[in-house]
């Protein structure tokens, strides 16, 4: 065998070995890819929905193009809670300031029956009430009580959204989206806990909103609290809390639930927008979802809200009380003013609720997305 022949045979052997090694490397790479895919599927089956926080404080993020699952640890649980509180509180302040005039008109329409049961009602409809208030008290009076309302809603909204997210995590079944029962349970519990912690601020806001035209003479938040405690005791700050439990808490539950459902059905996308039109469409979807959720929830629970407002104003400043309790309040309203009186101010509230609920959820999502990167 010549040297050239030996050299050629060695070259062929090396080529075959190189080809075999290349095939083995490709097979090994494919096996690794399959194993990674199986691991990713296993992780997904144990985690909640994409982008949702799990029980151990981690987040699941699934890339829409590569389908690679990443697990991002929550760096600081306390910090994350404060971010949620900030987003919720900021959303509340923005929302209530935006719709403050309609909020006052609604409350005036709800409670005027307490002073005009035997005579002609002073306020008639949204526009009539608007004209009367502006004529007698000035344009800025439409924002009477808004300062107290903002102080109230910052903790209210902060706690509402934070409690709702917390309870959703508690009832979530790994690997499955939350169903209607889980959503409404989480929202209702959030409303219940939030009400227990912030109700006195709600009573103060309602009384401050009335103004001199309804016989309420207060100089500010502290003055309302001081006079209420002096004339009615601590219990005066909690008047109407029972109907609030029966209507306010379900209102939060219904609102949160319908927003979640509408958001799913509208296929709101959290992926990176590809154009300005895409971004605008997403925001419009969020606004419409929030508006529809708020309108349905407030319509279903509105009579309870009317009873709550009446009881908050009953016996103010030591004057004789009209109602002995929630049931007596319902009976007297229906007997003296008719069943329709339970929905006094519903029109103003609907006009207020549509932009209010839309702004609320939009502002929360927007602020939450900002602070999440901090």
C-alpha positions as CSV (number, residue, x, y, z in Angstrom):
1,X,0.0,0.0,0.0
2,X,1.5,3.3,-1.1
3,X,1.7,6.4,1.1
4,X,-0.8,8.2,-1.1
5,X,-3.4,5.3,-0.6
6,X,-2.9,5.3,3.1
7,X,-3.3,9.1,3.2
8,X,-6.5,8.9,1.2
9,X,-8.0,6.2,3.5
10,X,-7.2,8.2,6.6
11,X,-8.8,11.3,5.0
12,X,-12.0,9.3,4.3
13,X,-12.1,7.9,7.8
14,X,-11.7,11.4,9.3
15,X,-14.5,12.7,7.0
16,X,-16.8,9.9,8.2
17,X,-16.0,10.5,11.8
18,X,-16.6,14.3,11.4
19,X,-19.9,13.6,9.6
20,X,-20.9,11.1,12.4
21,X,-20.0,13.7,15.1
22,X,-22.0,16.4,13.3
23,X,-25.0,14.1,13.2
24,X,-24.6,13.2,16.9
25,X,-24.3,16.9,17.8
26,X,-27.5,17.7,15.9
27,X,-29.3,14.9,17.6
28,X,-28.1,16.0,21.0
29,X,-29.2,19.6,20.3
30,X,-32.7,18.3,19.3
31,X,-32.9,16.3,22.5
32,X,-32.0,19.3,24.5
33,X,-34.6,21.4,22.7
34,X,-37.3,18.8,23.4
35,X,-36.3,18.6,27.1
36,X,-36.4,22.3,27.4
37,X,-39.9,22.3,25.8
38,X,-41.1,19.7,28.2
39,X,-39.7,21.6,31.2
40,X,-41.4,24.8,30.0
41,X,-44.7,23.0,29.6
42,X,-44.3,21.5,33.1
43,X,-43.7,25.0,34.5
44,X,-46.7,26.5,32.7
45,X,-49.0,23.8,34.1
46,X,-48.0,24.8,37.6
47,X,-48.3,28.5,37.2
48,X,-51.2,30.9,36.9
49,X,-52.2,32.8,33.8
50,X,-49.5,34.5,31.8
51,X,-48.4,37.7,33.5
52,X,-50.1,36.9,36.8
53,X,-48.4,36.7,40.2
54,X,-48.2,33.2,41.7
55,X,-48.4,32.3,45.4
56,X,-44.6,32.4,45.9
57,X,-44.3,35.9,44.5
58,X,-43.0,35.1,41.0
59,X,-44.3,36.1,37.6
60,X,-44.8,34.0,34.5
61,X,-43.9,35.7,31.2
62,X,-44.4,33.9,27.9
63,X,-42.9,35.5,24.8
64,X,-45.6,35.6,22.1
65,X,-43.1,34.8,19.3
66,X,-40.5,32.4,20.8
67,X,-42.9,30.8,23.4
68,X,-40.0,30.8,25.8
69,X,-41.2,30.8,29.4
70,X,-39.2,33.0,31.8
71,X,-39.6,33.0,35.6
72,X,-39.0,36.5,37.0
73,X,-38.6,36.5,40.8
74,X,-40.3,39.2,42.8
75,X,-37.4,41.3,44.1
76,X,-39.2,42.7,47.1
77,X,-42.8,41.7,48.2
78,X,-43.2,44.8,50.4
79,X,-42.1,47.0,47.5
80,X,-44.5,45.4,45.1
81,X,-47.4,45.9,47.5
82,X,-46.6,49.6,47.8
83,X,-46.5,49.8,44.0
84,X,-50.0,48.4,43.9
85,X,-51.2,50.8,46.6
86,X,-49.7,53.7,44.6
87,X,-51.4,52.6,41.4
88,X,-54.7,52.1,43.0
89,X,-54.6,55.3,45.0
90,X,-53.5,57.4,42.0
91,X,-56.3,55.8,39.9
92,X,-58.8,56.8,42.6
93,X,-57.7,60.4,42.8
94,X,-57.7,60.8,39.0
95,X,-61.2,59.2,38.7
96,X,-63.0,61.1,41.4
97,X,-61.6,64.5,40.4
98,X,-62.7,63.9,36.8
99,X,-66.3,63.2,37.7
100,X,-66.7,65.2,40.9
101,X,-69.6,67.5,39.6
102,X,-71.7,64.5,38.6
103,X,-70.9,62.8,41.9
104,X,-72.3,65.8,43.8
105,X,-75.4,66.0,41.6
106,X,-76.1,62.3,42.2
107,X,-75.9,62.6,46.0
108,X,-78.1,65.7,46.1
109,X,-80.8,63.9,44.1
110,X,-80.5,60.8,46.3
111,X,-81.0,62.6,49.7
112,X,-83.2,65.6,48.9
113,X,-86.3,63.5,49.6
114,X,-85.4,63.6,53.3
115,X,-86.1,67.4,53.4
116,X,-88.9,67.6,50.8
117,X,-91.1,64.7,51.6
118,X,-94.2,66.9,52.0
119,X,-93.3,69.6,49.4
120,X,-91.9,70.2,45.9
121,X,-88.5,68.8,45.3
122,X,-85.8,71.4,44.8
123,X,-83.6,69.5,42.4
124,X,-85.0,68.1,39.2
125,X,-82.8,66.0,36.9
126,X,-79.2,66.3,36.0
127,X,-79.3,69.7,34.2
128,X,-81.8,71.2,36.6
129,X,-79.7,70.3,39.6
130,X,-76.6,71.6,37.8
131,X,-78.2,75.0,37.1
132,X,-79.6,75.3,40.6
133,X,-76.3,74.5,42.3
134,X,-74.3,76.9,40.1
135,X,-76.9,79.7,40.5
136,X,-77.0,79.4,44.3
137,X,-73.5,78.4,45.2
138,X,-71.3,79.1,42.2
139,X,-69.5,76.9,39.7
140,X,-66.7,75.8,42.0
141,X,-69.4,74.4,44.4
142,X,-69.8,71.5,42.1
143,X,-66.4,70.3,43.5
144,X,-67.6,70.7,47.1
145,X,-66.4,67.7,49.1
146,X,-64.0,66.6,46.3
147,X,-61.0,67.2,48.6
148,X,-62.5,64.8,51.2
149,X,-63.4,62.4,48.4
150,X,-59.9,62.3,47.1
151,X,-58.5,61.7,50.6
152,X,-61.1,59.0,50.9
153,X,-60.6,57.3,47.6
154,X,-56.8,57.1,47.7
155,X,-56.9,54.5,50.5
156,X,-60.2,53.1,49.2
157,X,-58.9,52.4,45.7
158,X,-55.5,51.4,46.8
159,X,-56.9,48.8,49.2
160,X,-59.6,47.7,46.7
161,X,-57.2,46.8,43.9
162,X,-54.6,45.4,46.3
163,X,-57.1,43.2,48.2
164,X,-58.6,42.1,44.9
165,X,-55.3,41.0,43.5
166,X,-54.4,39.3,46.8
167,X,-57.7,37.3,47.0
168,X,-57.5,36.3,43.4
169,X,-54.1,34.8,44.1
170,X,-55.6,32.9,47.1
171,X,-58.5,31.3,45.2
172,X,-56.6,30.7,41.9
173,X,-56.2,27.1,40.8
174,X,-52.8,26.6,39.2
175,X,-52.9,26.3,35.4
176,X,-56.5,27.5,35.1
177,X,-58.0,30.9,34.5
178,X,-60.2,32.3,37.3
179,X,-63.9,31.4,36.8
180,X,-66.9,33.7,37.5
181,X,-67.4,32.4,41.1
182,X,-63.7,33.0,42.0
183,X,-63.7,36.4,40.4
184,X,-66.8,37.7,42.2
185,X,-65.7,36.2,45.5
186,X,-62.3,38.0,45.3
187,X,-63.9,41.3,44.4
188,X,-66.6,41.1,47.0
189,X,-64.1,40.2,49.8
190,X,-61.9,43.1,48.6
191,X,-64.9,45.5,48.9
192,X,-65.8,44.1,52.3
193,X,-62.3,44.6,53.7
194,X,-61.9,48.0,52.1
195,X,-65.2,49.2,53.5
196,X,-64.4,48.1,57.1
197,X,-61.1,50.1,57.0
198,X,-62.3,53.3,55.2
199,X,-66.1,53.8,56.0
200,X,-65.8,56.9,58.3
201,X,-64.2,58.8,55.4
202,X,-67.3,57.9,53.2
203,X,-69.7,59.4,55.8
204,X,-67.6,62.5,56.1
205,X,-67.5,63.0,52.4
206,X,-71.3,62.5,52.0
207,X,-72.1,65.1,54.7
208,X,-69.5,67.6,53.3
209,X,-71.0,67.2,49.8
210,X,-74.4,68.5,50.9
211,X,-73.5,72.1,51.4
212,X,-75.5,75.0,52.9
213,X,-78.4,74.5,50.5
214,X,-79.2,71.3,52.3
215,X,-78.7,72.7,55.8
216,X,-75.1,71.4,56.2
217,X,-72.7,74.0,57.5
218,X,-69.2,72.6,57.7
219,X,-65.8,74.2,57.2
220,X,-63.9,71.1,56.2
221,X,-63.1,67.5,56.8
222,X,-62.0,68.0,60.4
223,X,-65.1,70.1,61.2
224,X,-67.4,67.3,59.9
225,X,-65.6,64.7,62.0
226,X,-65.6,66.8,65.1
227,X,-69.3,67.7,65.0
228,X,-70.3,64.2,64.1
229,X,-68.4,62.7,67.1
230,X,-69.8,65.4,69.4
231,X,-73.4,65.1,68.4
232,X,-73.7,61.4,67.4
233,X,-70.7,59.7,68.9
234,X,-68.4,57.2,67.1
235,X,-71.4,55.3,65.8
236,X,-72.4,58.4,63.7
237,X,-69.4,57.8,61.5
238,X,-70.6,54.3,60.7
239,X,-74.2,55.1,59.8
240,X,-75.3,53.1,56.8
241,X,-72.5,50.6,57.0
242,X,-74.9,47.6,56.9
243,X,-76.5,48.5,53.6
244,X,-73.0,49.2,52.4
245,X,-72.0,45.7,53.2
246,X,-75.1,44.4,51.4
247,X,-74.6,46.6,48.3
248,X,-71.2,48.2,48.3
249,X,-69.2,45.0,48.6
250,X,-71.2,43.2,45.9
251,X,-70.7,46.3,43.7
252,X,-67.0,46.0,43.9
253,X,-67.2,42.3,43.3
254,X,-69.5,42.7,40.2
255,X,-67.4,45.6,38.9
256,X,-64.1,43.7,39.1
257,X,-65.6,40.5,37.8
258,X,-67.3,42.1,34.7
259,X,-64.1,44.1,33.9
260,X,-62.1,40.9,33.9
261,X,-64.6,39.0,31.8
262,X,-65.1,41.8,29.3
263,X,-61.3,42.2,29.0
264,X,-61.0,38.5,28.2
265,X,-63.8,38.6,25.6
266,X,-62.4,41.7,24.0
267,X,-59.0,39.9,23.8
268,X,-57.1,42.7,25.3
269,X,-53.4,42.2,24.4
270,X,-50.6,42.9,26.7
271,X,-47.9,42.3,24.1
272,X,-45.9,45.1,22.7
273,X,-47.9,47.3,20.4
274,X,-46.9,47.3,16.7
275,X,-48.3,50.7,15.8
276,X,-50.0,53.8,17.2
277,X,-53.4,52.5,16.0
278,X,-52.8,49.3,17.9
279,X,-52.0,51.2,21.1
280,X,-55.1,53.4,20.7
281,X,-57.3,50.4,20.1
282,X,-56.1,48.7,23.2
283,X,-56.8,51.8,25.3
284,X,-60.3,52.1,23.8
285,X,-61.0,48.4,24.6
286,X,-59.9,49.0,28.2
287,X,-62.0,52.1,28.6
288,X,-65.1,50.4,27.1
289,X,-64.6,47.3,29.4
290,X,-64.3,49.5,32.5
291,X,-67.3,51.6,31.5
292,X,-69.6,48.6,30.9
293,X,-68.5,46.9,34.1
294,X,-69.2,50.0,36.2
295,X,-72.6,50.6,34.6
296,X,-73.9,47.1,35.1
297,X,-72.5,46.9,38.7
298,X,-73.9,50.2,39.8
299,X,-77.4,49.5,38.3
300,X,-77.7,46.2,40.1
301,X,-76.7,47.7,43.5
302,X,-78.1,51.2,43.2
303,X,-81.1,50.9,45.6
304,X,-78.6,49.9,48.4
305,X,-76.5,53.0,47.7
306,X,-79.6,55.2,48.0
307,X,-80.4,53.7,51.4
308,X,-76.8,54.1,52.5
309,X,-76.8,57.8,51.6
310,X,-80.1,58.5,53.5
311,X,-78.8,56.7,56.6
312,X,-75.6,58.6,56.5
313,X,-77.5,61.9,56.6
314,X,-80.1,60.8,59.1
315,X,-79.9,62.5,62.5
316,X,-77.0,64.8,61.3
317,X,-76.0,67.5,63.8
318,X,-78.4,66.1,66.4
319,X,-81.6,66.6,64.6
320,X,-84.4,64.0,65.1
321,X,-83.8,60.8,63.2
322,X,-86.2,59.8,60.4
323,X,-85.3,56.2,60.1
324,X,-84.8,53.5,62.8
325,X,-82.8,51.2,60.6
326,X,-82.1,49.9,57.1
327,X,-85.5,48.2,56.6
328,X,-87.4,51.1,58.0
329,X,-85.5,53.4,55.6
330,X,-86.5,51.2,52.6
331,X,-90.1,51.1,53.7
332,X,-90.5,54.9,54.3
333,X,-88.8,55.7,51.0
334,X,-91.1,53.5,49.0
335,X,-94.2,54.5,51.0
336,X,-93.7,58.3,50.9
337,X,-91.8,58.7,47.5
338,X,-92.6,55.6,45.6
339,X,-90.3,52.7,44.5
340,X,-88.8,54.9,41.8
341,X,-87.2,57.0,44.6
342,X,-84.8,54.1,45.2
343,X,-83.3,55.1,41.9
344,X,-83.2,58.8,42.4
345,X,-80.0,60.1,40.8
346,X,-79.5,57.0,38.7
347,X,-79.2,59.0,35.5
348,X,-76.5,61.2,36.9
349,X,-74.8,58.2,38.4
350,X,-74.9,56.4,35.0
351,X,-73.4,59.5,33.2
352,X,-70.8,59.6,36.0
353,X,-70.2,55.9,36.1
354,X,-69.4,55.4,32.4
355,X,-66.4,57.7,32.3
356,X,-65.6,57.2,35.9
357,X,-65.3,53.4,35.7
358,X,-63.5,53.6,32.4
359,X,-61.0,56.1,33.7
360,X,-60.6,54.1,36.9
361,X,-59.4,50.9,35.3
362,X,-57.5,52.7,32.6
363,X,-55.6,54.8,35.1
364,X,-54.9,51.8,37.3
365,X,-53.5,49.7,34.4
366,X,-51.5,52.7,33.2
367,X,-50.0,53.6,36.7
368,X,-49.4,49.9,37.4
369,X,-47.4,49.5,34.2
370,X,-45.3,52.5,35.1
371,X,-44.4,51.5,38.7
372,X,-43.8,47.9,37.7
373,X,-40.6,48.9,36.0
374,X,-39.3,50.8,39.1
